[in-house]
Each structure stands twice: as C-alpha cells, then as structure tokens.
Amino acid sequence: MRIAIPVAEGRLAMHFGHCQEFALCEVDEAARQAGETSYAQPPAHAPGVLPKWLAEQGAEMIIAGGMGSRAQSLFAQSGIKVLVGAPSLTPDEIVEAYLSGKLETGTNICDH
C-alpha cells in the first residue's frame, strides 16, 4: 500500500492543501513493515486537483493533520482512505506509529 503524507519543512503539514511536497511511503500492512519513501512536489493547489494527482501517484491512503470535507469526499470517490488529525511528526515517525497501531489522531484542524 502507498500512503501519502503532506510535508512542510520535513514534518507533516498541518493543512493538507498547503504542503511543500508529499511523502509517498510504501508499506506492507500485513507484515507491518515500512518500505521505500519517495517525495513528489504537488501541482498548484486548486479544488479537486490534489485528489486526482495523488490517485495518479498510486496513493491508497492519506494521513493528514487537517483536510476539508470536499477533499475528503473526492478521495472517498477515488477509493482512497483518509485519516485526519495526525500530529506534526516526520513521515517515518507517522508511518511507524500507524503500522504499530500507535498513531494518535485528534481533531481535524480544517473547518472547510
């Protein structure tokens, strides 16, 4: 599975649509193991662009701090799972916590 994490300054960007790049993390959920992580710069932010682009990148899950309800709907339509309320950690720390079942999520910080 490929997990996409919005990143700014090496850590999870708290607002999904305003990140500098995305970490694209390969994981083996069954074995609970992280694989290779690559980074990609997203296209310019506009409504509906990032869900389509991340689907093209092979993302099957998004872990974010905050994301608007419209973006969440667009991901759901593409069959991409969304997890919001994640803390501002490095992509490796987020993936490790997710795979170990210790990723603590809070409130979606995005209100639109």
Secondary structure by P-SEA (a helix, b strand, c coil): cbbbbbbccccccccccccccccbbbbccccccccbbbbbbbcccccaaaaaaaaaacccbbbbccccaaaaaaaaaacbbbbcccccccaaaaaaaaaacccccccccccc
